[in-house]
């Protein structure tokens, strides 16, 4: 994220560097810099959406794995009390 912002600053600083130069130099540099910065902003937005989706997916997965009930899905005996009082008082 920081690298993207630094790259945006560098691309847009090219516009300021050619501000007082001839139109044949400043025109193409300005257009290329602004288009590159716009494309980079959309790329950063895409990365943010992908990160949010992965975070949401993993959070849902981990919460579903935490689902703990007394019925473990099998019929054999565990050999311990069903009240799950393992600590000795």
N, C-alpha and C positions, 0 to 999 in steps of 0.2 A: 504494500500500500504506500509506504513512504517512497519507495523507488519510483512508483508511478507518478506520484506528485512531483518528485524532483525532475523526472523526465518531462512532465507537462511544463514546469517552470523553465526548463532549458529550451524546449521547443518554442514557447511563447516569448522567451527573451531574444530569440532570433529576429522577431518582428521589431523589437526596440533597437536592436543592433543595426538594422538597415533602414531606420526611420528617415534619416536625412540623405539617403543615397538616391541614385537615379531611379526612375520608375521601372526601368528594365531590370534592375536588381531587386528592388523592394517589392514589386508586384508578385513575382513568382515565389520569393522567399516567404512572403506573408501568406499567400494562398496555401503553399505546401505546409507551412507551420500550423496554420489554423486547421487544415484538414487532418493533419497528423495528430494534433491535440484532441480534436473531436473524436477521431477513431480510437485514440488511447482512452478517452473518458468512457466510451461505450465498452471497451474491453475491460476496464476496471469495474464497470457496472455488471457485466457478465460474470466476472470472477466473484463479485459480492453475492450475486444471486446463487451461483453454484455453491459457494461456501455456506450460505443460509440453508439451502436444500440439504446438503450433506449433514449439517449440524442438526436439522430437524429430523432427518431420517435416523441418524445414530441415537438421538435422544429418545425417539419413539422405540427403537430397538432395545436400548438399555432399560427403559421403563418396562417394556413387555417382558424382559428377562428377569426383572425383579419380582414379578408376580409369584407370590409364594402362598400356597394353600396347604391344608393338612392332607389332602388327597394328592399323592405324588404320581398318580397315573399307573400304579402297579399294585398287584394283589398280595405280595409276600410280606411277611412280618419283618420289621426292622430290628426287633429285639430290645426296644426301649419303650418307655411309657408314652402313651399317646398325648399326654398333656405337655410334652416338650419341656419339662422342668429338669434340666440337666445340671443346674448349679446346686451345690450342696450348701445348705444354710448353716 
